[in-house]
Amino acid sequence: MVKKLTQSLRRPKMKSVNQPPGTVTYVGRKESGETKLEVIDYNKNNFEKLTSSTTEDAFKFEAEDRITWFNIDGLSNTEEIEKLGKYYELHPLIIEDIVNTTQRPKIDEYEDYLFIVAKMLYHQDGKLVHEHISFVLGSNYVLTFQEAGGDVFDGVRGRLEKSYGRIRSNGSDYLVFALLDAIVDHYFLVVDELSEKVESLEEQLFESKPGDDITAEIQDLKRSILRVRRAVFPLKEVIFRLQKMENELIKSRTRNYIDDLHDHILQVSENIDLYREMAWGLMDMYMTTLSNKMNEVMKVLTIMASIFIPLTFIAGIYGMNFQHMPELQWEYSYYVLWGVMVVIFLLMIFYFKRKKWL
C-alpha cells in the first residue's frame, strides 16, 4: 500500500533534456489527444459562450469593449497551444512553462500581459486532484490552461452567465482575481479534509485499538499535506507580488480584493503548518501508545514473576533430596508450608497494591 501511495505522489519525469530554452514539450501524466476550448465573451450587458476543439475559433473575439476568457483543457496537444500563443504573441518561455506541469507557482511580468502559474486542488470521487493551471492576463482577455477537464470555476462561470455580483462590471484583472479566489477557496476545503483525517487518526490512537494499517494511513496523510503545502506556499508569494505590483493591468479597485485574497492564502498556509505538525506527531503518538502497551504487559509479567520468586525458592528448598530435614517428618509440615506460601502471596499482593503497582 505504501509503495502504491509513493508512486501516485511521484512527480512526472522530464521528457526533454538539454533542449534549447523555449522548446515546447509536454511534461505530465494526463495525456490527451484533443484540446477542448471554452470561450466566454462578455461585458456588462452581453454574454456569449462557445465550446470548440480548435483554437482558431477563438480568434474572432476581438471586441475591445468586451472581456474574453479562453479556457483550454488538455496540455499534451502542444500544437494548438502554440497557435494560441503565436496569436497573442506570448513569449516562448511562457508556452514552455504552460505545458510543463512540474513548474512551481510563479508570476512573470511582461510588457502587455502577466503570466501566472498555480496549482488547483480539489476532491473528486474521494480523491485529491492536483492540477497544473496557467493564467495569462491581458488588457481585455484572460487565458487559462488546464491539464484536463474539470475544475473549480463553475461558480465563476455561473456568476458570469447570470450577471451576479460585480464580475461583469469589472475588467480582466477582476476575472483573474475571481479565478484565483476560487482556487484558494477550494484550498480551504482540502485543508478541512486533512483536518478531519488528522482528528480521525487521533481518535483511533487514543480511544480505540488502531488497525494494522494505521502507519500507512499516517504516511499517506503526511504525503498529502506535503503535496498541498507545495501548492499553497509558492502561491502565497505569487499573490503577495501581485498585491505589491505596480502594473496598469491591475486596476486600483481590484487591489482591495487582492489584499483580501492574500489574507485568505495566509490563513490556509497557517492551517497547513498546524496540521503538518500534528501529522508529524501522530507517528510519535502511535509509537508512544505501543510503548505504553508493552510497558503494561511487562509490568504484569514482572509482578507475576516477583510473586512467584519466593514461592519457587521455598518449593526449591523442600524439593531437595536431603535425608536429614527434620520438618519433613512432622505431621503438619505440608499444611504449614502451604500456609506460609499463601501468606507470602497475600502480603506481596497487599504491598503491590499499596504502592499502586496493581
Protein Blocks (a to p, Z undefined) as FASTA:
>chain_A
ZZmmmmmmpccddfbghiaehiacdddjbdcfbdcdddddddfkbccddddfbfklmmmp
mcfkbccddddehjklmmlmmmmmmmnopafklmmmmmmmkbccdddddfkbccdddddd
ddeehiacdddddddddfkbccdddfbgcifklmmmmmmmnogajllmmcfklmmmmmmm
mmmmmmmmmmmmmmmmmmmmmmmmmmmccdfklmmmmmmmmmmmmmmmmmmmmmmmmmmm
mmmpccfklcfklmmmmmmmmmmmmmmmmmmmmmmmmmmmmmmmmmmmmmmmmmmmmmmm
mmmmmmmmmmmmmmmmmmpccfblfklmpmklmmmmmmmmmmmmmmmmmmmmmnopZZ
